[in-house]
Amino acid sequence: MQAVHFGAGNIGRGFIGAQLSRSGYQVCFVDVQAPLVEALRERDSYTVQLLGEEPSAVRVSGVTAFNSQTEPERVAEAIAAADLVTTAVGPHVLKAIASLIAEGIKLRLKRKTPPLNVVACENMLQGSTLLKKEVAAHLSATEQAELADRVGFPDAAVDRIVPVQSGTDLLEVAVEPFYEWVIDRTGIKGEVPPVKGVTYVDDLTPYIERKLYTVNTGHAVCAYTGRILGYETIQQAIKDSRVAEIVSGALEETGALLVAKHDFDKGEHQAYIQRMLDRFRNPHLTDPVARVGRSPLRKLKRTDRLVGPALQLIEEGITPEHLATGIAAAFFFDEPEDPEAVELQQILDRDGVAGALQIVADLPRDSQLTRLVVQRYQRWQEKIEG
């Protein structure tokens, strides 16, 4: 079996590519970084370090790579012959790779090859659906009709923490042992791809929201509150009882929402929350709050990990005390290397917290959540000044 994977970065090598190789696929990575491509092609393998209580290593072999900028024809041919295509390039890069995926699909349509599935393994909602739209824009009306019948773009939810790398080997990558990869079975064309470790479901929404409102919410709250209190990493921050209380409280709030909304078993979800907190505490990981908290404008959007569940809780008559505290903390995330953080500070200076929430999260200035966040912001301000 052949798999083409876009993105030879740490997630691509340490998670998706490794799982595909483990499942028996010959993996062809596609990337724009020439040194990575050359190393993968020359060495044919790399090592994944698992940073658990008892660290271990996994050897990934039988891989190759193409440069999407200098070898587009070879990439298209690889897609034409592939059994599966996956991505881990970042949400903003999907549009950039769509034309190249379209060229490979055009070859498949001409050659009448078996159905293909393209899975975007990105930290976003409906990544594959977005990718399908971008790919279709490069196809004719006739090709678009064939695309709908012969190429699946099943959405997916993925989860694995890949910390800042400290090794000197270009290809070696260190990751946490825990991972989750869920794919929407209803979006698949042809046979279900035999990928080990993947959970196929008929409704992906509960799993996407569970991950977004637990892992991503908890991570963001920990980063923003930890930053205010002077911590450099998630692992340092979560050891502080003040941070731990706010993070745990926020996850209790989102947990109540998820259990009620998706009929999750309460005990099982509580165990899921505890596993996530244990991941944050993993002493073998070094995850800077500057990395986890980056892109605050995106994280503060109305439908994202902080404001999204807070609004839903208010609709249910529940006051999101801890989530509001985490949202307020995000406005103190002043990171000069992050363009979104810089822009957020500019908006805050000009429009205040209520105005910033209106601009960034589309919240009315007099909404219950806005009033709650402003109150919590003032408390943070008093703590900092005191």
Secondary structure, 3 states (H helix, E strand, C coil): CEEEEECCCHHHHHHHHHHHHHCCCEEEEEECCHHHHHHHHHHCEEEEEECCCCCEEEEEECEEEEECCCCHHHHHHHHHHCCEEEECCCHHHHHHHHHHHHHHHHHHHHHCCCCEEEEECCCCCCHHHHHHHHHHCCCCHHHHHHHHHHEECCCEEEECCCCCCCCCCCCCEEECCCCEEEEEHHHCCCCCCCCCCEEEECCCHHHHHHHHHHHHHHHHHHHHHHHHCCCCEHHHHHCCHHHHHHHHHHHHHHHHHHHHHHCCCHHHHHHHHHHHHHHHHCCCCCCEHHHHCCCHHHHCCCCCCCHHHHHHHHHCCCCCHHHHHHHHHHCCCCCCCCHHHHHHHHHHHHHHHHHHHHHHHCCCCCCHHHHHHHHHHHHHHHHHHC
